[in-house]
């Protein structure tokens, strides 16, 4: 999908103020509201946007522990990867699964209310996942820097 300077101006404004009305985005990008709507619709139809979403502060809802689990799969078992993924998706506290090339095959993001809740989840659900060759847990202590936007 081709984006020109006008599209990038609109995207910059959308990143800065995703809740802004089309007219406001258009004014900030120096285009008409009709142009802004048409271009944003075209970008949406082309699949540039993943869709609207709410960014939830899980800590404010009582999920104060976030753990990244780096997992290596036993690749000697045919179909192990797919079976593992199918079972990992069934755990409600798993909020993200990413795949990697290298020594680590997968990363699971897990949320828990506290360490006791995480220990129960780890013991009862995570360790029961099939075909794990290795697992390493990284507990997030603090977020030092976070960015949702990139320069356009």
N, C-alpha and C positions, 0 to 999 in steps of 0.2 A: 504494500500500500504506500503510495506516494504522499508525503506530507510536505507542504510548502511553508514559507514563513508565516503566513496567516494561520494555518493549522497549528503550528508550533506556538504562536502567540495565544491562541485559544486554549491549547493544552496547558501552557504555563499558568494562565488565569484559572483554569479548572483545577489544577493542582493546588494553587494557592487558596482558592475558595470554592471547594466542591459543592457547597450548599447554595452558592449564588444563583440568582435567577439568570436566565439566558440574556435578558436585556443588560444586566450588569456585566456579565462576561463579555458580551459584544462591545460594550462601551470601553471596558478596560483593554480589549484587544484591538480597538479602533476599527471595528467593522459594524455593519448593520445587524440588528437582531435576526433578521431573516437569513442573512449570510451565516451568522453564527449557528443558528439552528440547523440549516442545511448541511453545513460542514460537520457539525457534531453528530448529526444523524448518519451521515456518510461514514464517519469514523466508527460509529457504534455498529452499523451494519457490516462493516469490514472486519469486525471483531477486535478492534483496538482496545475496547474497554471490557474488563471482566464482568462488569455489572455493578449496580449500586450495592453498598455494604455498610454495615454498622461496625465501627471499630470499638469493641467492648473492652473495658478495663476489668479483666477477670479478677484482679486482686480486690477490686471494690465489691465484687460479688462473692468473695470468700475463697477464691482459688488463689492462694498466696504463694504456692510453690510451683515453679516451672522447671522441668527437667528435660534436657536433650539426651536422648539415648542413641549412642552410635552403635550400630549392630552390623556384624558380619554374618552372612548366611552360609550354611554348609552347602557348598555348591556341588558336592559329590552326590547329592540326592536330586534326581530328576524332578523338576517342577517345584523345588523347595521355595524358590523366590515367590512364585505366584500363591502358593499355599500360605506362606508367611503373611503376605500382603492381605490376603482375604481375611485371615484371622485378626490381624492388627487393626483393620478397619472396623471391626466389631467392638472395639474398646472405646466407649464414649469419651474418656479422658484423653485419648490421643487426638490432638488437634491438627497435626500436620505430619505427613510422611514424605520424605524426600529421598531420592536415590542418588548414588554417587558412583564414580569410577574410582578404583583404588582399593586400599585395605579395608575401608569401611564401605559397606554396600548401601546402608540405609541410615537415615536419621529420623527418629520419632520425637515429636514435641509432645510432652505430656503435662497436663495440669492436674494439681491436687490441692485440696484445702489446706493441708499442713503436712509435716513430715510423717506423722503417723498414718495419715490417709495415703500418702505416697508409698510408704513401706507396705501397706496392705495391698495396694494396687500392683506394686512391683512383684511381691511374693505370689499373689493369687492370680494375676492376669498376665503380666509381662513375661515372667519366667516360664509361664505355661505356653508361650508362643512356640510354634514348631520350627525346627531346623535352624536354630541359632547356633553359630559356632563361637561367637564372642559378643560381649555386650559391655559398654562403658557408659556410665551415667555422668552427666555434667549438670550440676545444679546451678541455675542462674542466681547470682547474688544481687546484681544491680544492672540496670541498663544505663550505660554511660552516654550513648549517642544513638539516635534513631532517626531515620529519614524515610519519608514515604515518596518523595519526589526526586526526580533527576533533572539536570539541566536540559532544556530543549532549545 
